[in-house]
Amino acid sequence: MGLSVGIIGLPNIGKSTTFNALTKTQNALSMNYAFCTIEPNKAVVPVPDSRLSLLSNIVKPQKIQPSFIEFVDIAGLVKGASRGEGLGNQFLSNIREVEVILHMVRCFEDKNIAHIEGEINPLRDIEIIQTELIYADITQLENKITKLTKQSKADKNAKVMLDISKDVLEHLEELKPVSSYTNKGNDSFITLNKELRFLSNKIVIYTANVDEESLNKENVFVQQVKQYASKSNFEVVVLCAKIEEEFIGLNDDEIKEFLNDFGIKNSGLETIIQKSFNLLGLQSYFTAGVQEVRAWTIKKGDTAPKAAGVIHNDFEKGFIKAEVISYDDFIYYQGEQKAKEAGKMKLEGKDYIVKDGDVMHFKFNI
């Protein structure tokens, strides 16, 4: 199961630098002018999970396979993006394909780095981007309404979809994002959103890009972003893209020492992935054998057959039972054999709800 996170924001606010840092690559061009990113840069990076190392210390596998996450560095948006300004239509279509929006906001002063709007004002920057997402949704919804109006003359289902579409459009025309629409539990809305993938209904994590001095102490810009985000119950991550980029090429111990010097527990990458997982209701289970210790990403609430299906469709179709040891028991008893002897291995059927960290082995028949 993939998780795609799109990094958006105004031009020249540190998106490509952050992309370089998060992906530990330097294939995104970072320069002091707008639109240095034209095509979206993509990178698939491993999900950091310390549990994999502990499992591997016990099992001694030939290889370790983490879960992966895709980051997409989407070119900077500007005022008028929804009307095609700055190649905006192309960039907006890129956003539509991601599950989570990492909305970067510049929260530092630096006279050597130009800001497209002239001065630092994170709330104005956020409003510019959100307004363009809303305008893009309006345009798409108006096109849908035109089609539904014709279809509704002979199709009752189309009439129902037309009514909900007009209601959502009225909400958007007040410059309110779809995320604040109050009738999202309606089946017709769910169908409509699945088709149109409203940009203003995406899960958002605001990322405040600060300077080194503000990493441990919130500056006024960060405070403004947090206050704004709290109104919509959105998450905020504070990072210094410049520092994160310095992690490129360092090993885990060196990164840990670096973070300790700044009084930080986790890197920006770890924090972003953790918040993304939580917001999307994702979790990991493990398979652990001498050939491979591997993390698999599933939805919270998934049953054992669905979890098996992530490995291979045939595992779900022919599912019989699952041997399950909790992660804590696997570590405590130092492996499968002793956990089994202690009665900690359980045979679970089709109704078993997989728990985060379960170590599993599936029995199936094709």
C-alpha positions as CSV (number, residue, x, y, z in Angstrom):
1,M,0.0,0.0,0.0
2,G,1.6,3.2,-1.1
3,L,1.4,6.6,0.5
4,S,2.0,9.7,-1.7
5,V,2.8,13.0,-0.1
6,G,2.9,16.1,-2.3
7,I,5.0,19.1,-1.2
8,I,3.3,22.3,-2.2
9,G,3.7,26.0,-1.5
10,L,4.6,29.3,-3.1
11,P,7.8,29.4,-5.3
12,N,11.1,29.8,-3.5
13,I,10.1,28.9,0.0
14,G,12.3,25.8,0.5
15,K,10.2,23.0,-1.1
16,S,13.0,21.5,-3.3
17,T,15.5,21.9,-0.4
18,T,13.1,20.0,1.8
19,F,12.5,17.4,-0.9
20,N,16.3,16.9,-1.1
21,A,16.5,16.5,2.7
22,L,13.5,14.2,3.1
23,T,14.5,11.9,0.3
24,K,18.3,12.1,1.1
25,T,18.9,12.9,-2.6
26,Q,19.9,16.0,-4.4
27,N,18.1,15.5,-7.7
28,A,15.7,18.4,-7.2
29,L,17.2,21.7,-8.5
30,S,17.2,24.3,-5.7
31,M,17.8,27.9,-6.9
32,N,16.9,31.4,-5.9
33,Y,14.1,32.0,-8.5
34,A,10.6,30.9,-9.2
35,F,9.6,27.8,-11.2
36,C,13.0,26.0,-10.8
37,T,10.9,22.8,-10.5
38,I,8.8,22.4,-13.7
39,E,8.0,18.6,-13.7
40,P,7.2,17.1,-10.3
41,N,10.2,15.4,-8.8
42,K,9.3,12.0,-7.3
43,A,11.2,9.8,-4.9
44,V,10.3,6.7,-3.0
45,V,12.0,6.5,0.4
46,P,11.9,4.0,3.2
47,V,9.7,4.5,6.2
48,P,12.0,4.7,9.3
49,D,10.9,2.1,11.9
50,S,13.3,1.1,14.7
51,R,11.3,-2.1,15.3
52,L,12.8,-3.5,12.1
53,S,16.3,-3.3,13.5
54,L,15.3,-5.0,16.8
55,L,13.5,-7.8,14.9
56,S,16.5,-8.3,12.6
57,N,18.8,-8.5,15.6
58,I,16.9,-11.6,16.7
59,V,16.1,-13.2,13.3
60,K,19.4,-12.5,11.5
61,P,17.8,-12.2,8.1
62,Q,19.5,-12.0,4.7
63,K,17.9,-8.6,4.1
64,I,15.6,-6.0,5.8
65,Q,12.7,-4.5,3.8
66,P,10.9,-1.4,5.2
67,S,7.7,0.1,4.1
68,F,8.0,2.9,1.5
69,I,6.5,6.3,1.0
70,E,6.5,8.5,-2.1
71,F,7.3,12.2,-1.9
72,V,6.3,14.4,-4.8
73,D,7.9,17.9,-5.1
74,I,5.3,19.9,-6.9
75,A,6.4,23.2,-8.6
76,G,5.5,26.4,-6.8
77,L,2.0,27.8,-7.1
78,V,1.2,31.5,-7.6
79,K,-1.8,33.7,-7.6
80,G,-3.9,32.8,-10.6
81,A,-2.6,29.2,-10.8
82,S,-6.2,27.9,-11.2
83,R,-6.4,30.1,-14.4
84,G,-3.1,28.8,-15.7
85,E,-0.7,31.3,-14.3
86,G,2.8,29.9,-13.8
87,L,1.7,26.6,-15.5
88,G,-0.7,26.3,-12.6
89,N,-3.2,23.9,-14.2
90,Q,-0.5,21.4,-14.7
91,F,0.7,21.7,-11.1
92,L,-2.8,21.5,-9.7
93,S,-3.4,18.2,-11.5
94,N,-0.2,16.8,-9.9
95,I,-1.7,17.6,-6.5
96,R,-4.9,15.7,-7.3
97,E,-2.9,12.5,-7.4
98,V,-1.5,12.6,-3.8
99,E,-3.2,11.5,-0.6
100,V,-1.6,14.1,1.7
101,I,-0.6,17.7,1.1
102,L,2.6,18.9,2.8
103,H,2.0,22.6,2.6
104,M,5.3,24.4,3.1
105,V,5.3,27.9,4.5
106,R,8.3,30.1,4.8
107,C,8.8,31.2,8.4
108,F,12.2,32.9,8.4
109,E,13.7,36.1,7.3
110,D,16.7,36.2,4.9
111,K,17.4,39.1,2.7
112,N,19.6,36.9,0.5
113,I,16.6,34.7,-0.5
114,A,13.8,36.5,-2.4
115,H,10.2,36.0,-1.6
116,I,7.8,36.1,-4.6
117,E,5.3,38.3,-2.6
118,G,8.1,40.7,-1.4
119,E,7.8,40.1,2.4
120,I,7.4,37.2,4.8
121,N,3.8,36.7,5.7
122,P,2.9,33.0,6.2
123,L,-0.9,33.5,6.7
124,R,-1.1,35.4,3.4
125,D,0.9,32.7,1.7
126,I,-1.4,30.0,3.0
127,E,-4.5,31.9,1.9
128,I,-3.0,32.3,-1.6
129,I,-2.5,28.5,-2.0
130,Q,-5.9,27.6,-0.4
131,T,-7.8,30.1,-2.6
132,E,-6.2,28.6,-5.8
133,L,-7.2,25.1,-4.7
134,I,-10.7,26.2,-4.1
135,Y,-10.9,28.0,-7.5
136,A,-9.6,24.8,-9.2
137,D,-12.3,22.8,-7.4
138,I,-15.0,25.3,-8.5
139,T,-13.9,25.0,-12.2
140,Q,-13.9,21.2,-12.1
141,L,-17.3,21.1,-10.3
142,E,-18.9,23.5,-12.7
143,N,-17.9,21.2,-15.6
144,K,-19.4,18.3,-13.7
145,I,-22.6,20.2,-13.1
146,T,-22.9,21.0,-16.8
147,K,-22.8,17.2,-17.6
148,L,-25.1,16.2,-14.8
149,T,-27.7,18.8,-15.9
150,K,-28.0,17.1,-19.2
151,Q,-28.0,13.6,-17.7
152,S,-30.5,14.4,-15.0
153,K,-33.4,14.9,-17.5
154,A,-33.5,11.1,-18.0
155,D,-31.6,9.8,-15.0
156,K,-32.8,10.0,-11.4
157,N,-29.3,9.1,-10.0
158,A,-27.8,12.0,-12.0
159,K,-30.4,14.3,-10.5
160,V,-29.3,13.3,-7.0
161,M,-25.6,13.9,-7.9
162,L,-26.6,17.2,-9.4
163,D,-28.2,18.4,-6.2
164,I,-25.2,17.5,-4.1
165,S,-22.8,19.1,-6.6
166,K,-24.7,22.3,-6.5
167,D,-24.7,22.3,-2.7
168,V,-20.9,21.8,-2.7
169,L,-20.4,24.5,-5.3
170,E,-22.4,27.0,-3.2
171,H,-20.1,26.1,-0.3
172,L,-16.9,26.6,-2.5
173,E,-18.2,29.9,-3.9
174,E,-18.0,31.3,-0.4
175,L,-14.3,30.6,-0.6
176,K,-14.6,27.8,1.9
177,P,-12.6,24.6,1.3
178,V,-14.4,21.3,0.8
179,S,-12.7,20.0,3.9
180,S,-15.1,22.2,5.9
181,Y,-18.2,21.0,4.1
182,T,-20.6,19.6,6.7
183,N,-22.4,16.9,4.6
184,K,-19.4,14.8,3.7
185,G,-20.9,11.7,5.2
186,N,-23.6,11.7,2.4
187,D,-23.2,8.8,0.0
188,S,-23.6,11.0,-3.0
189,F,-20.8,13.3,-1.8
190,I,-18.5,10.4,-1.2
191,T,-19.1,9.2,-4.8
192,L,-18.5,12.8,-6.1
193,N,-15.3,13.3,-4.1
194,K,-14.0,9.9,-5.2
195,E,-14.4,10.9,-8.8
196,L,-13.2,14.6,-8.6
197,R,-10.7,14.2,-5.8
198,F,-11.3,17.7,-4.5
199,L,-8.0,19.5,-3.9
200,S,-9.4,21.5,-1.0
201,N,-10.5,18.3,0.7
202,K,-7.0,16.8,0.9
203,I,-5.4,16.0,4.3
204,V,-3.0,18.8,5.0
205,I,0.1,19.0,7.1
206,Y,1.5,22.5,7.4
207,T,5.3,22.6,7.4
208,A,6.9,25.7,8.9
209,N,10.3,26.1,7.4
210,V,12.4,28.0,9.9
211,D,16.0,29.1,10.4
212,E,18.4,27.4,12.9
213,E,17.7,29.9,15.7
214,S,13.9,29.2,15.6
215,L,14.1,25.5,15.6
216,N,13.9,25.2,19.3
217,K,12.0,28.4,20.0
218,E,8.8,29.2,18.1
219,N,9.1,32.5,16.3
220,V,6.0,34.7,15.6
221,F,5.6,33.2,12.1
222,V,5.3,29.6,13.5
223,Q,2.9,30.7,16.1
224,Q,0.7,32.2,13.4
225,V,0.7,29.0,11.4
226,K,-0.2,26.9,14.4
227,Q,-3.1,29.2,15.3
228,Y,-4.3,29.0,11.7
229,A,-4.0,25.3,11.5
230,S,-5.8,24.7,14.8
231,K,-8.9,26.2,13.4
232,S,-9.2,23.3,10.9
233,N,-7.6,20.7,13.2
234,F,-4.6,20.3,10.8
235,E,-1.2,19.2,11.9
236,V,1.9,21.4,11.9
237,V,5.5,20.2,11.5
238,V,8.4,22.7,12.3
239,L,11.6,22.0,10.5
240,C,14.7,23.7,9.2
241,A,15.2,22.5,5.6
242,K,18.8,23.7,5.7
243,I,19.6,21.5,8.7
244,E,17.6,18.5,7.4
245,E,19.6,18.7,4.1
246,E,22.8,18.4,6.1
247,F,21.7,14.9,7.1
248,I,22.4,13.7,3.6
249,G,25.2,11.3,3.7
250,L,25.2,10.9,7.5
251,N,24.6,7.6,9.2
252,D,21.9,7.0,11.8
253,D,24.2,7.6,14.8
254,E,25.6,10.8,13.3
255,I,22.1,12.1,12.6
256,K,21.0,11.2,16.2
257,E,24.0,13.2,17.6
258,F,23.1,16.1,15.3
259,L,19.5,16.1,16.5
260,N,20.6,15.9,20.2
261,D,22.7,19.0,19.7
262,F,19.6,20.9,18.7
263,G,17.4,19.3,21.3
264,I,15.3,17.5,18.7
265,K,14.1,13.9,19.1
266,N,13.1,13.1,15.5
267,S,14.1,14.4,12.1
268,G,11.6,16.2,9.9
269,L,11.2,13.0,7.8
270,E,10.3,10.8,10.7
271,T,7.8,13.4,12.1
272,I,6.1,13.9,8.7
273,I,5.8,10.1,8.1
274,Q,4.4,9.6,11.6
275,K,1.8,12.3,11.2
276,S,0.9,11.1,7.7
277,F,0.4,7.5,9.0
278,N,-1.8,8.7,11.8
279,L,-3.9,11.0,9.7
280,L,-4.5,8.3,7.1
281,G,-5.2,5.6,9.6
282,L,-2.2,3.5,8.5
283,Q,-0.2,1.0,10.5
284,S,2.5,-1.7,9.9
285,Y,2.7,-5.4,10.5
286,F,5.8,-7.6,10.0
287,T,6.9,-10.8,8.5
288,A,10.1,-12.2,10.0
289,G,12.1,-15.0,8.5
290,V,15.7,-15.9,7.8
291,Q,15.4,-14.6,4.2
292,E,13.8,-11.3,5.0
293,V,12.3,-9.2,7.8
294,R,9.8,-6.9,6.2
295,A,7.2,-4.2,7.2
296,W,3.9,-4.1,5.4
297,T,1.6,-1.1,5.4
298,I,-2.2,-1.6,5.9
299,K,-5.2,0.4,7.1
300,K,-6.1,0.3,10.8
301,G,-9.0,-2.1,11.1
302,D,-7.9,-4.3,8.3
303,T,-8.6,-8.0,8.8
304,A,-6.0,-10.8,8.5
305,P,-7.1,-11.7,4.9
306,K,-6.7,-8.1,3.8
307,A,-3.3,-7.9,5.4
308,A,-2.3,-11.1,3.6
309,G,-3.5,-9.6,0.3
310,V,-0.9,-6.8,0.6
311,I,1.7,-9.5,0.1
312,H,-0.1,-11.2,-2.8
313,N,-3.7,-11.3,-4.0
314,D,-3.6,-15.1,-3.8
315,F,-2.9,-15.0,-0.1
316,E,-6.2,-13.2,0.5
317,K,-8.2,-15.4,-1.8
318,G,-6.9,-18.6,-0.3
319,F,-6.5,-17.4,3.3
320,I,-7.0,-20.1,5.9
321,K,-5.3,-19.0,9.1
322,A,-2.7,-16.5,10.4
323,E,0.0,-17.3,13.0
324,V,0.3,-14.1,15.1
325,I,2.8,-13.0,17.7
326,S,2.6,-9.4,19.0
327,Y,5.7,-7.4,18.5
328,D,6.3,-7.0,22.2
329,D,6.1,-10.7,22.8
330,F,8.4,-11.5,19.9
331,I,11.0,-9.1,21.3
332,Y,10.5,-10.3,24.9
333,Y,10.8,-14.0,24.1
334,Q,13.6,-13.3,21.6
335,G,11.9,-14.9,18.6
336,E,9.2,-17.1,17.3
337,Q,10.2,-20.4,18.9
338,K,10.3,-19.2,22.5
339,A,7.2,-17.1,22.0
340,K,5.4,-20.1,20.7
341,E,6.6,-22.2,23.7
342,A,5.3,-19.5,26.0
343,G,1.8,-19.8,24.4
344,K,2.2,-16.3,22.8
345,M,1.6,-17.4,19.2
346,K,-2.1,-17.4,18.3
347,L,-3.9,-18.9,15.3
348,E,-6.3,-16.3,14.0
349,G,-9.1,-16.6,11.4
350,K,-10.7,-14.4,8.8
351,D,-12.3,-12.0,11.3
352,Y,-9.1,-11.1,13.1
353,I,-8.3,-7.4,13.1
354,V,-4.6,-6.9,12.7
355,K,-2.8,-4.8,15.3
356,D,0.1,-2.5,14.7
357,G,3.4,-4.4,15.1
358,D,1.9,-7.9,14.7
359,V,4.4,-10.4,13.5
360,M,2.5,-12.7,11.1
361,H,2.8,-15.8,9.1
362,F,-0.1,-16.8,6.8
363,K,-1.5,-20.2,5.9
364,F,-3.3,-20.3,2.6
365,N,-4.5,-22.6,-0.1
366,I,-4.5,-21.6,-3.8
